[in-house]
Amino acid sequence: MVFSSTNTFMHRDAEKLPGRIMGLKPQTGEILWEHSNWQNMIQVAPALDAGKGRIIVVGGYDHGMAMIKVEKMEDGQYSVKVAE
């Protein structure tokens, strides 16, 4: 399950805060991975599965979007990086 948080203020002049996107284990709510290096004001669409481990999130009011790549490593941990 993918969850992204947003700045709850819906005004163009509100402070830009980092958006946060994370993968959760549905059965327990355990955070498996997270990424918080993108600007976001208000979530304008759900996080989108772009295939091959890539996820796209878009924030409104010209405050950013991000595409990240999530990979499960051999040790069971996850690698999260900005996709190119």
PyMOL Python script that loads the backbone (N, CA, C, O; Angstrom):
from pymol import cmd

cmd.read_pdbstr("""\
ATOM      1  N   MET A   1       0.843  -1.155   0.000  1.00  0.00           N
ATOM      2  CA  MET A   1       0.000   0.000   0.000  1.00  0.00           C
ATOM      3  C   MET A   1       0.896   1.228   0.000  1.00  0.00           C
ATOM      4  O   MET A   1       1.881   1.282   0.737  1.00  0.00           O
ATOM      5  N   VAL A   2       0.558   2.213  -0.826  1.00  0.00           N
ATOM      6  CA  VAL A   2       1.324   3.453  -0.905  1.00  0.00           C
ATOM      7  C   VAL A   2       0.477   4.579  -0.337  1.00  0.00           C
ATOM      8  O   VAL A   2      -0.708   4.697  -0.648  1.00  0.00           O
ATOM      9  N   PHE A   3       1.092   5.402   0.496  1.00  0.00           N
ATOM     10  CA  PHE A   3       0.408   6.515   1.134  1.00  0.00           C
ATOM     11  C   PHE A   3       1.258   7.749   0.954  1.00  0.00           C
ATOM     12  O   PHE A   3       2.477   7.684   1.106  1.00  0.00           O
ATOM     13  N   SER A   4       0.639   8.886   0.629  1.00  0.00           N
ATOM     14  CA  SER A   4       1.403  10.129   0.559  1.00  0.00           C
ATOM     15  C   SER A   4       0.711  11.189   1.394  1.00  0.00           C
ATOM     16  O   SER A   4      -0.517  11.268   1.425  1.00  0.00           O
ATOM     17  N   SER A   5       1.507  12.002   2.068  1.00  0.00           N
ATOM     18  CA  SER A   5       0.958  13.068   2.897  1.00  0.00           C
ATOM     19  C   SER A   5       1.168  14.394   2.198  1.00  0.00           C
ATOM     20  O   SER A   5       1.977  14.501   1.277  1.00  0.00           O
ATOM     21  N   THR A   6       0.443  15.393   2.634  1.00  0.00           N
ATOM     22  CA  THR A   6       0.438  16.679   1.964  1.00  0.00           C
ATOM     23  C   THR A   6       0.289  17.796   2.980  1.00  0.00           C
ATOM     24  O   THR A   6      -0.144  17.572   4.110  1.00  0.00           O
ATOM     25  N   ASN A   7       0.650  18.995   2.566  1.00  0.00           N
ATOM     26  CA  ASN A   7       0.415  20.186   3.357  1.00  0.00           C
ATOM     27  C   ASN A   7      -1.086  20.440   3.349  1.00  0.00           C
ATOM     28  O   ASN A   7      -1.683  20.493   2.274  1.00  0.00           O
ATOM     29  N   THR A   8      -1.706  20.596   4.492  1.00  0.00           N
ATOM     30  CA  THR A   8      -3.166  20.752   4.526  1.00  0.00           C
ATOM     31  C   THR A   8      -3.633  22.149   4.173  1.00  0.00           C
ATOM     32  O   THR A   8      -4.831  22.360   3.988  1.00  0.00           O
ATOM     33  N   PHE A   9      -2.727  23.110   4.073  1.00  0.00           N
ATOM     34  CA  PHE A   9      -3.126  24.456   3.682  1.00  0.00           C
ATOM     35  C   PHE A   9      -3.363  24.482   2.181  1.00  0.00           C
ATOM     36  O   PHE A   9      -2.552  23.964   1.413  1.00  0.00           O
ATOM     37  N   MET A  10      -4.454  25.076   1.765  1.00  0.00           N
ATOM     38  CA  MET A  10      -4.789  25.094   0.344  1.00  0.00           C
ATOM     39  C   MET A  10      -4.693  26.505  -0.214  1.00  0.00           C
ATOM     40  O   MET A  10      -5.630  26.985  -0.851  1.00  0.00           O
ATOM     41  N   HIS A  11      -3.598  27.156   0.012  1.00  0.00           N
ATOM     42  CA  HIS A  11      -3.422  28.519  -0.465  1.00  0.00           C
ATOM     43  C   HIS A  11      -2.053  28.648  -1.102  1.00  0.00           C
ATOM     44  O   HIS A  11      -1.064  28.132  -0.581  1.00  0.00           O
ATOM     45  N   ARG A  12      -1.998  29.345  -2.239  1.00  0.00           N
ATOM     46  CA  ARG A  12      -0.740  29.481  -2.972  1.00  0.00           C
ATOM     47  C   ARG A  12       0.394  30.064  -2.137  1.00  0.00           C
ATOM     48  O   ARG A  12       1.556  29.715  -2.347  1.00  0.00           O
ATOM     49  N   ASP A  13       0.077  30.937  -1.205  1.00  0.00           N
ATOM     50  CA  ASP A  13       1.108  31.600  -0.422  1.00  0.00           C
ATOM     51  C   ASP A  13       1.498  30.829   0.838  1.00  0.00           C
ATOM     52  O   ASP A  13       2.348  31.282   1.604  1.00  0.00           O
ATOM     53  N   ALA A  14       0.888  29.681   1.052  1.00  0.00           N
ATOM     54  CA  ALA A  14       1.235  28.874   2.232  1.00  0.00           C
ATOM     55  C   ALA A  14       2.658  28.343   2.090  1.00  0.00           C
ATOM     56  O   ALA A  14       3.164  28.167   0.982  1.00  0.00           O
ATOM     57  N   GLU A  15       3.274  28.101   3.200  1.00  0.00           N
ATOM     58  CA  GLU A  15       4.644  27.588   3.215  1.00  0.00           C
ATOM     59  C   GLU A  15       4.721  26.254   2.467  1.00  0.00           C
ATOM     60  O   GLU A  15       3.864  25.387   2.636  1.00  0.00           O
ATOM     61  N   LYS A  16       5.745  26.106   1.651  1.00  0.00           N
ATOM     62  CA  LYS A  16       5.969  24.841   0.959  1.00  0.00           C
ATOM     63  C   LYS A  16       6.620  23.873   1.939  1.00  0.00           C
ATOM     64  O   LYS A  16       7.668  24.171   2.512  1.00  0.00           O
ATOM     65  N   LEU A  17       6.006  22.734   2.126  1.00  0.00           N
ATOM     66  CA  LEU A  17       6.545  21.710   3.000  1.00  0.00           C
ATOM     67  C   LEU A  17       6.872  20.474   2.182  1.00  0.00           C
ATOM     68  O   LEU A  17       6.236  20.228   1.157  1.00  0.00           O
ATOM     69  N   PRO A  18       7.849  19.697   2.614  1.00  0.00           N
ATOM     70  CA  PRO A  18       8.159  18.479   1.860  1.00  0.00           C
ATOM     71  C   PRO A  18       6.984  17.508   1.860  1.00  0.00           C
ATOM     72  O   PRO A  18       6.372  17.256   2.898  1.00  0.00           O
ATOM     73  N   GLY A  19       6.681  16.971   0.693  1.00  0.00           N
ATOM     74  CA  GLY A  19       5.701  15.909   0.601  1.00  0.00           C
ATOM     75  C   GLY A  19       6.355  14.628   1.088  1.00  0.00           C
ATOM     76  O   GLY A  19       7.579  14.502   1.054  1.00  0.00           O
ATOM     77  N   ARG A  20       5.563  13.696   1.533  1.00  0.00           N
ATOM     78  CA  ARG A  20       6.100  12.437   2.054  1.00  0.00           C
ATOM     79  C   ARG A  20       5.302  11.300   1.439  1.00  0.00           C
ATOM     80  O   ARG A  20       4.072  11.297   1.480  1.00  0.00           O
ATOM     81  N   ILE A  21       5.998  10.358   0.883  1.00  0.00           N
ATOM     82  CA  ILE A  21       5.343   9.184   0.319  1.00  0.00           C
ATOM     83  C   ILE A  21       5.992   7.955   0.942  1.00  0.00           C
ATOM     84  O   ILE A  21       7.212   7.889   1.095  1.00  0.00           O
ATOM     85  N   MET A  22       5.162   6.991   1.295  1.00  0.00           N
ATOM     86  CA  MET A  22       5.712   5.804   1.946  1.00  0.00           C
ATOM     87  C   MET A  22       4.933   4.568   1.556  1.00  0.00           C
ATOM     88  O   MET A  22       3.758   4.634   1.194  1.00  0.00           O
ATOM     89  N   GLY A  23       5.611   3.443   1.637  1.00  0.00           N
ATOM     90  CA  GLY A  23       4.987   2.145   1.414  1.00  0.00           C
ATOM     91  C   GLY A  23       4.703   1.504   2.754  1.00  0.00           C
ATOM     92  O   GLY A  23       5.583   1.426   3.611  1.00  0.00           O
ATOM     93  N   LEU A  24       3.478   1.046   2.939  1.00  0.00           N
ATOM     94  CA  LEU A  24       3.070   0.434   4.201  1.00  0.00           C
ATOM     95  C   LEU A  24       2.699  -1.020   4.001  1.00  0.00           C
ATOM     96  O   LEU A  24       2.175  -1.391   2.950  1.00  0.00           O
ATOM     97  N   LYS A  25       2.962  -1.834   4.988  1.00  0.00           N
ATOM     98  CA  LYS A  25       2.502  -3.216   4.995  1.00  0.00           C
ATOM     99  C   LYS A  25       1.051  -3.185   5.481  1.00  0.00           C
ATOM    100  O   LYS A  25       0.809  -2.851   6.640  1.00  0.00           O
ATOM    101  N   PRO A  26       0.078  -3.526   4.627  1.00  0.00           N
ATOM    102  CA  PRO A  26      -1.331  -3.374   4.981  1.00  0.00           C
ATOM    103  C   PRO A  26      -1.750  -4.117   6.249  1.00  0.00           C
ATOM    104  O   PRO A  26      -2.591  -3.620   6.997  1.00  0.00           O
ATOM    105  N   GLN A  27      -1.188  -5.280   6.502  1.00  0.00           N
ATOM    106  CA  GLN A  27      -1.590  -6.091   7.643  1.00  0.00           C
ATOM    107  C   GLN A  27      -1.217  -5.466   8.982  1.00  0.00           C
ATOM    108  O   GLN A  27      -1.912  -5.672   9.977  1.00  0.00           O
ATOM    109  N   THR A  28      -0.116  -4.697   9.014  1.00  0.00           N
ATOM    110  CA  THR A  28       0.383  -4.182  10.289  1.00  0.00           C
ATOM    111  C   THR A  28       0.537  -2.667  10.334  1.00  0.00           C
ATOM    112  O   THR A  28       0.646  -2.095  11.419  1.00  0.00           O
ATOM    113  N   GLY A  29       0.547  -2.006   9.174  1.00  0.00           N
ATOM    114  CA  GLY A  29       0.802  -0.570   9.135  1.00  0.00           C
ATOM    115  C   GLY A  29       2.285  -0.235   9.215  1.00  0.00           C
ATOM    116  O   GLY A  29       2.659   0.937   9.262  1.00  0.00           O
ATOM    117  N   GLU A  30       3.131  -1.262   9.233  1.00  0.00           N
ATOM    118  CA  GLU A  30       4.579  -1.051   9.286  1.00  0.00           C
ATOM    119  C   GLU A  30       5.036  -0.259   8.058  1.00  0.00           C
ATOM    120  O   GLU A  30       4.636  -0.555   6.932  1.00  0.00           O
ATOM    121  N   ILE A  31       5.878   0.749   8.290  1.00  0.00           N
ATOM    122  CA  ILE A  31       6.452   1.522   7.182  1.00  0.00           C
ATOM    123  C   ILE A  31       7.601   0.714   6.596  1.00  0.00           C
ATOM    124  O   ILE A  31       8.575   0.420   7.289  1.00  0.00           O
ATOM    125  N   LEU A  32       7.491   0.354   5.317  1.00  0.00           N
ATOM    126  CA  LEU A  32       8.517  -0.432   4.643  1.00  0.00           C
ATOM    127  C   LEU A  32       9.578   0.453   3.999  1.00  0.00           C
ATOM    128  O   LEU A  32      10.755   0.096   3.958  1.00  0.00           O
ATOM    129  N   TRP A  33       9.152   1.615   3.495  1.00  0.00           N
ATOM    130  CA  TRP A  33      10.061   2.559   2.860  1.00  0.00           C
ATOM    131  C   TRP A  33       9.404   3.928   2.862  1.00  0.00           C
ATOM    132  O   TRP A  33       8.187   4.032   3.014  1.00  0.00           O
ATOM    133  N   GLU A  34      10.203   4.988   2.694  1.00  0.00           N
ATOM    134  CA  GLU A  34       9.629   6.325   2.554  1.00  0.00           C
ATOM    135  C   GLU A  34      10.563   7.245   1.788  1.00  0.00           C
ATOM    136  O   GLU A  34      11.774   7.029   1.728  1.00  0.00           O
ATOM    137  N   HIS A  35       9.967   8.276   1.206  1.00  0.00           N
ATOM    138  CA  HIS A  35      10.688   9.292   0.433  1.00  0.00           C
ATOM    139  C   HIS A  35      10.046  10.633   0.775  1.00  0.00           C
ATOM    140  O   HIS A  35       8.823  10.764   0.718  1.00  0.00           O
ATOM    141  N   SER A  36      10.850  11.622   1.127  1.00  0.00           N
ATOM    142  CA  SER A  36      10.277  12.923   1.497  1.00  0.00           C
ATOM    143  C   SER A  36      11.066  14.083   0.892  1.00  0.00           C
ATOM    144  O   SER A  36      11.215  15.130   1.521  1.00  0.00           O
ATOM    145  N   ASN A  37      11.555  13.901  -0.295  1.00  0.00           N
ATOM    146  CA  ASN A  37      12.381  14.927  -0.920  1.00  0.00           C
ATOM    147  C   ASN A  37      11.690  15.535  -2.138  1.00  0.00           C
ATOM    148  O   ASN A  37      12.253  15.557  -3.233  1.00  0.00           O
ATOM    149  N   TRP A  38      10.461  16.031  -1.943  1.00  0.00           N
ATOM    150  CA  TRP A  38       9.789  16.734  -3.033  1.00  0.00           C
ATOM    151  C   TRP A  38       8.836  17.749  -2.444  1.00  0.00           C
ATOM    152  O   TRP A  38       8.331  17.562  -1.337  1.00  0.00           O
ATOM    153  N   GLN A  39       8.584  18.825  -3.174  1.00  0.00           N
ATOM    154  CA  GLN A  39       7.695  19.889  -2.705  1.00  0.00           C
ATOM    155  C   GLN A  39       6.253  19.527  -3.027  1.00  0.00           C
ATOM    156  O   GLN A  39       5.956  18.987  -4.092  1.00  0.00           O
ATOM    157  N   ASN A  40       5.358  19.833  -2.088  1.00  0.00           N
ATOM    158  CA  ASN A  40       3.957  19.490  -2.270  1.00  0.00           C
ATOM    159  C   ASN A  40       3.102  20.488  -1.522  1.00  0.00           C
ATOM    160  O   ASN A  40       3.469  20.924  -0.431  1.00  0.00           O
ATOM    161  N   MET A  41       1.975  20.853  -2.087  1.00  0.00           N
ATOM    162  CA  MET A  41       1.019  21.726  -1.424  1.00  0.00           C
ATOM    163  C   MET A  41      -0.240  20.942  -1.098  1.00  0.00           C
ATOM    164  O   MET A  41      -0.677  20.894   0.052  1.00  0.00           O
ATOM    165  N   ILE A  42      -0.811  20.334  -2.112  1.00  0.00           N
ATOM    166  CA  ILE A  42      -2.018  19.540  -1.938  1.00  0.00           C
ATOM    167  C   ILE A  42      -1.957  18.406  -2.958  1.00  0.00           C
ATOM    168  O   ILE A  42      -1.592  18.619  -4.114  1.00  0.00           O
ATOM    169  N   GLN A  43      -2.303  17.245  -2.536  1.00  0.00           N
ATOM    170  CA  GLN A  43      -2.283  16.095  -3.439  1.00  0.00           C
ATOM    171  C   GLN A  43      -3.390  16.268  -4.472  1.00  0.00           C
ATOM    172  O   GLN A  43      -4.551  16.437  -4.100  1.00  0.00           O
ATOM    173  N   VAL A  44      -3.055  16.228  -5.764  1.00  0.00           N
ATOM    174  CA  VAL A  44      -4.070  16.417  -6.793  1.00  0.00           C
ATOM    175  C   VAL A  44      -4.527  15.108  -7.419  1.00  0.00           C
ATOM    176  O   VAL A  44      -5.514  15.081  -8.154  1.00  0.00           O
ATOM    177  N   ALA A  45      -3.828  14.044  -7.138  1.00  0.00           N
ATOM    178  CA  ALA A  45      -4.215  12.718  -7.640  1.00  0.00           C
ATOM    179  C   ALA A  45      -3.596  11.680  -6.725  1.00  0.00           C
ATOM    180  O   ALA A  45      -2.601  11.957  -6.056  1.00  0.00           O
ATOM    181  N   PRO A  46      -4.164  10.505  -6.687  1.00  0.00           N
ATOM    182  CA  PRO A  46      -3.519   9.445  -5.898  1.00  0.00           C
ATOM    183  C   PRO A  46      -2.143   9.125  -6.484  1.00  0.00           C
ATOM    184  O   PRO A  46      -1.882   9.400  -7.654  1.00  0.00           O
ATOM    185  N   ALA A  47      -1.286   8.554  -5.680  1.00  0.00           N
ATOM    186  CA  ALA A  47       0.001   8.091  -6.200  1.00  0.00           C
ATOM    187  C   ALA A  47      -0.282   7.091  -7.316  1.00  0.00           C
ATOM    188  O   ALA A  47      -1.152   6.230  -7.185  1.00  0.00           O
ATOM    189  N   LEU A  48       0.457   7.214  -8.406  1.00  0.00           N
ATOM    190  CA  LEU A  48       0.219   6.389  -9.588  1.00  0.00           C
ATOM    191  C   LEU A  48       1.333   5.377  -9.789  1.00  0.00           C
ATOM    192  O   LEU A  48       2.513   5.716  -9.704  1.00  0.00           O
ATOM    193  N   ASP A  49       0.959   4.149 -10.053  1.00  0.00           N
ATOM    194  CA  ASP A  49       1.917   3.094 -10.366  1.00  0.00           C
ATOM    195  C   ASP A  49       2.347   3.275 -11.814  1.00  0.00           C
ATOM    196  O   ASP A  49       1.535   3.123 -12.727  1.00  0.00           O
ATOM    197  N   ALA A  50       3.621   3.597 -12.031  1.00  0.00           N
ATOM    198  CA  ALA A  50       4.141   3.810 -13.379  1.00  0.00           C
ATOM    199  C   ALA A  50       4.844   2.571 -13.919  1.00  0.00           C
ATOM    200  O   ALA A  50       5.480   2.626 -14.971  1.00  0.00           O
ATOM    201  N   GLY A  51       4.733   1.450 -13.203  1.00  0.00           N
ATOM    202  CA  GLY A  51       5.339   0.199 -13.651  1.00  0.00           C
ATOM    203  C   GLY A  51       6.816   0.112 -13.306  1.00  0.00           C
ATOM    204  O   GLY A  51       7.469   1.127 -13.065  1.00  0.00           O
ATOM    205  N   LYS A  52       7.335  -1.102 -13.284  1.00  0.00           N
ATOM    206  CA  LYS A  52       8.750  -1.379 -13.026  1.00  0.00           C
ATOM    207  C   LYS A  52       9.236  -0.756 -11.718  1.00  0.00           C
ATOM    208  O   LYS A  52      10.372  -0.290 -11.639  1.00  0.00           O
ATOM    209  N   GLY A  53       8.372  -0.746 -10.679  1.00  0.00           N
ATOM    210  CA  GLY A  53       8.755  -0.212  -9.383  1.00  0.00           C
ATOM    211  C   GLY A  53       8.719   1.294  -9.271  1.00  0.00           C
ATOM    212  O   GLY A  53       9.149   1.847  -8.258  1.00  0.00           O
ATOM    213  N   ARG A  54       8.213   1.974 -10.295  1.00  0.00           N
ATOM    214  CA  ARG A  54       8.181   3.430 -10.295  1.00  0.00           C
ATOM    215  C   ARG A  54       6.816   3.933  -9.829  1.00  0.00           C
ATOM    216  O   ARG A  54       5.779   3.355 -10.157  1.00  0.00           O
ATOM    217  N   ILE A  55       6.837   5.017  -9.058  1.00  0.00           N
ATOM    218  CA  ILE A  55       5.621   5.629  -8.539  1.00  0.00           C
ATOM    219  C   ILE A  55       5.692   7.125  -8.822  1.00  0.00           C
ATOM    220  O   ILE A  55       6.725   7.757  -8.607  1.00  0.00           O
ATOM    221  N   ILE A  56       4.582   7.686  -9.308  1.00  0.00           N
ATOM    222  CA  ILE A  56       4.505   9.119  -9.587  1.00  0.00           C
ATOM    223  C   ILE A  56       3.527   9.754  -8.602  1.00  0.00           C
ATOM    224  O   ILE A  56       2.428   9.242  -8.386  1.00  0.00           O
ATOM    225  N   VAL A  57       3.941  10.882  -8.003  1.00  0.00           N
ATOM    226  CA  VAL A  57       3.055  11.680  -7.156  1.00  0.00           C
ATOM    227  C   VAL A  57       3.102  13.119  -7.653  1.00  0.00           C
ATOM    228  O   VAL A  57       4.151  13.605  -8.075  1.00  0.00           O
ATOM    229  N   VAL A  58       1.955  13.797  -7.601  1.00  0.00           N
ATOM    230  CA  VAL A  58       1.853  15.155  -8.125  1.00  0.00           C
ATOM    231  C   VAL A  58       1.201  16.048  -7.080  1.00  0.00           C
ATOM    232  O   VAL A  58       0.153  15.710  -6.531  1.00  0.00           O
ATOM    233  N   GLY A  59       1.830  17.197  -6.807  1.00  0.00           N
ATOM    234  CA  GLY A  59       1.274  18.201  -5.901  1.00  0.00           C
ATOM    235  C   GLY A  59       0.746  19.368  -6.716  1.00  0.00           C
ATOM    236  O   GLY A  59       1.278  19.668  -7.785  1.00  0.00           O
ATOM    237  N   GLY A  60      -0.279  20.019  -6.232  1.00  0.00           N
ATOM    238  CA  GLY A  60      -0.916  21.105  -6.968  1.00  0.00           C
ATOM    239  C   GLY A  60      -0.257  22.455  -6.765  1.00  0.00           C
ATOM    240  O   GLY A  60       0.720  22.589  -6.029  1.00  0.00           O
ATOM    241  N   TYR A  61      -0.817  23.457  -7.439  1.00  0.00           N
ATOM    242  CA  TYR A  61      -0.384  24.849  -7.338  1.00  0.00           C
ATOM    243  C   TYR A  61       1.076  25.028  -7.707  1.00  0.00           C
ATOM    244  O   TYR A  61       1.792  25.780  -7.045  1.00  0.00           O
ATOM    245  N   ASP A  62       1.529  24.352  -8.750  1.00  0.00           N
ATOM    246  CA  ASP A  62       2.901  24.490  -9.236  1.00  0.00           C
ATOM    247  C   ASP A  62       3.950  24.160  -8.182  1.00  0.00           C
ATOM    248  O   ASP A  62       5.046  24.720  -8.214  1.00  0.00           O
ATOM    249  N   HIS A  63       3.642  23.267  -7.252  1.00  0.00           N
ATOM    250  CA  HIS A  63       4.573  22.953  -6.188  1.00  0.00           C
ATOM    251  C   HIS A  63       5.209  21.585  -6.311  1.00  0.00           C
ATOM    252  O   HIS A  63       5.791  21.101  -5.340  1.00  0.00           O
ATOM    253  N   GLY A  64       5.126  20.957  -7.433  1.00  0.00           N
ATOM    254  CA  GLY A  64       5.970  19.810  -7.636  1.00  0.00           C
ATOM    255  C   GLY A  64       5.331  18.479  -7.956  1.00  0.00           C
ATOM    256  O   GLY A  64       4.134  18.255  -7.779  1.00  0.00           O
ATOM    257  N   MET A  65       6.182  17.625  -8.427  1.00  0.00           N
ATOM    258  CA  MET A  65       5.855  16.233  -8.698  1.00  0.00           C
ATOM    259  C   MET A  65       7.131  15.442  -8.526  1.00  0.00           C
ATOM    260  O   MET A  65       8.233  15.989  -8.553  1.00  0.00           O
ATOM    261  N   ALA A  66       6.965  14.162  -8.350  1.00  0.00           N
ATOM    262  CA  ALA A  66       8.132  13.303  -8.206  1.00  0.00           C
ATOM    263  C   ALA A  66       7.820  11.944  -8.796  1.00  0.00           C
ATOM    264  O   ALA A  66       6.685  11.469  -8.741  1.00  0.00           O
ATOM    265  N   MET A  67       8.846  11.326  -9.363  1.00  0.00           N
ATOM    266  CA  MET A  67       8.758   9.930  -9.758  1.00  0.00           C
ATOM    267  C   MET A  67       9.898   9.227  -9.040  1.00  0.00           C
ATOM    268  O   MET A  67      11.067   9.575  -9.206  1.00  0.00           O
ATOM    269  N   ILE A  68       9.540   8.243  -8.245  1.00  0.00           N
ATOM    270  CA  ILE A  68      10.540   7.497  -7.492  1.00  0.00           C
ATOM    271  C   ILE A  68      10.550   6.049  -7.948  1.00  0.00           C
ATOM    272  O   ILE A  68       9.587   5.555  -8.533  1.00  0.00           O
ATOM    273  N   LYS A  69      11.639   5.393  -7.672  1.00  0.00           N
ATOM    274  CA  LYS A  69      11.772   3.969  -7.971  1.00  0.00           C
ATOM    275  C   LYS A  69      12.044   3.238  -6.667  1.00  0.00           C
ATOM    276  O   LYS A  69      12.966   3.576  -5.925  1.00  0.00           O
ATOM    277  N   VAL A  70      11.224   2.231  -6.405  1.00  0.00           N
ATOM    278  CA  VAL A  70      11.344   1.438  -5.183  1.00  0.00           C
ATOM    279  C   VAL A  70      11.772   0.028  -5.574  1.00  0.00           C
ATOM    280  O   VAL A  70      11.142  -0.611  -6.416  1.00  0.00           O
ATOM    281  N   GLU A  71      12.847  -0.448  -4.957  1.00  0.00           N
ATOM    282  CA  GLU A  71      13.338  -1.797  -5.237  1.00  0.00           C
ATOM    283  C   GLU A  71      13.570  -2.539  -3.929  1.00  0.00           C
ATOM    284  O   GLU A  71      14.112  -1.982  -2.975  1.00  0.00           O
ATOM    285  N   LYS A  72      13.158  -3.795  -3.893  1.00  0.00           N
ATOM    286  CA  LYS A  72      13.425  -4.633  -2.729  1.00  0.00           C
ATOM    287  C   LYS A  72      14.796  -5.269  -2.923  1.00  0.00           C
ATOM    288  O   LYS A  72      15.069  -5.884  -3.954  1.00  0.00           O
ATOM    289  N   MET A  73      15.652  -5.111  -1.917  1.00  0.00           N
ATOM    290  CA  MET A  73      17.008  -5.638  -1.997  1.00  0.00           C
ATOM    291  C   MET A  73      17.051  -7.061  -1.438  1.00  0.00           C
ATOM    292  O   MET A  73      16.087  -7.526  -0.830  1.00  0.00           O
ATOM    293  N   GLU A  74      18.160  -7.735  -1.645  1.00  0.00           N
ATOM    294  CA  GLU A  74      18.311  -9.126  -1.210  1.00  0.00           C
ATOM    295  C   GLU A  74      18.124  -9.312   0.292  1.00  0.00           C
ATOM    296  O   GLU A  74      17.661 -10.364   0.733  1.00  0.00           O
ATOM    297  N   ASP A  75      18.481  -8.296   1.083  1.00  0.00           N
ATOM    298  CA  ASP A  75      18.370  -8.414   2.545  1.00  0.00           C
ATOM    299  C   ASP A  75      16.956  -8.110   3.056  1.00  0.00           C
ATOM    300  O   ASP A  75      16.722  -8.109   4.265  1.00  0.00           O
ATOM    301  N   GLY A  76      16.011  -7.853   2.138  1.00  0.00           N
ATOM    302  CA  GLY A  76      14.626  -7.595   2.517  1.00  0.00           C
ATOM    303  C   GLY A  76      14.299  -6.126   2.738  1.00  0.00           C
ATOM    304  O   GLY A  76      13.130  -5.765   2.868  1.00  0.00           O
ATOM    305  N   GLN A  77      15.331  -5.268   2.782  1.00  0.00           N
ATOM    306  CA  GLN A  77      15.113  -3.827   2.907  1.00  0.00           C
ATOM    307  C   GLN A  77      14.745  -3.264   1.538  1.00  0.00           C
ATOM    308  O   GLN A  77      14.824  -3.964   0.529  1.00  0.00           O
ATOM    309  N   TYR A  78      14.342  -1.988   1.512  1.00  0.00           N
ATOM    310  CA  TYR A  78      13.949  -1.346   0.259  1.00  0.00           C
ATOM    311  C   TYR A  78      14.861  -0.193  -0.059  1.00  0.00           C
ATOM    312  O   TYR A  78      15.297   0.529   0.838  1.00  0.00           O
ATOM    313  N   SER A  79      15.152  -0.013  -1.327  1.00  0.00           N
ATOM    314  CA  SER A  79      15.909   1.107  -1.837  1.00  0.00           C
ATOM    315  C   SER A  79      14.904   2.046  -2.502  1.00  0.00           C
ATOM    316  O   SER A  79      14.089   1.609  -3.314  1.00  0.00           O
ATOM    317  N   VAL A  80      14.961   3.339  -2.159  1.00  0.00           N
ATOM    318  CA  VAL A  80      14.071   4.338  -2.745  1.00  0.00           C
ATOM    319  C   VAL A  80      14.934   5.462  -3.293  1.00  0.00           C
ATOM    320  O   VAL A  80      15.746   6.038  -2.568  1.00  0.00           O
ATOM    321  N   LYS A  81      14.758   5.775  -4.579  1.00  0.00           N
ATOM    322  CA  LYS A  81      15.520   6.852  -5.183  1.00  0.00           C
ATOM    323  C   LYS A  81      14.678   7.553  -6.225  1.00  0.00           C
ATOM    324  O   LYS A  81      13.694   7.000  -6.717  1.00  0.00           O
ATOM    325  N   VAL A  82      15.065   8.769  -6.560  1.00  0.00           N
ATOM    326  CA  VAL A  82      14.368   9.512  -7.606  1.00  0.00           C
ATOM    327  C   VAL A  82      14.642   8.809  -8.922  1.00  0.00           C
ATOM    328  O   VAL A  82      15.794   8.535  -9.259  1.00  0.00           O
ATOM    329  N   ALA A  83      13.580   8.514  -9.667  1.00  0.00           N
ATOM    330  CA  ALA A  83      13.720   7.830 -10.962  1.00  0.00           C
ATOM    331  C   ALA A  83      14.092   8.834 -12.035  1.00  0.00           C
ATOM    332  O   ALA A  83      13.681   9.994 -11.994  1.00  0.00           O
ATOM    333  N   GLU A  84      14.859   8.379 -12.973  1.00  0.00           N
ATOM    334  CA  GLU A  84      15.265   9.252 -14.088  1.00  0.00           C
ATOM    335  C   GLU A  84      14.540   8.868 -15.337  1.00  0.00           C
ATOM    336  O   GLU A  84      14.745   9.483 -16.383  1.00  0.00           O
TER     337      GLU A  84
END
""", "prot")
cmd.dss("prot")
cmd.show_as("cartoon", "prot")
cmd.util.cbc("prot")
cmd.orient("prot")
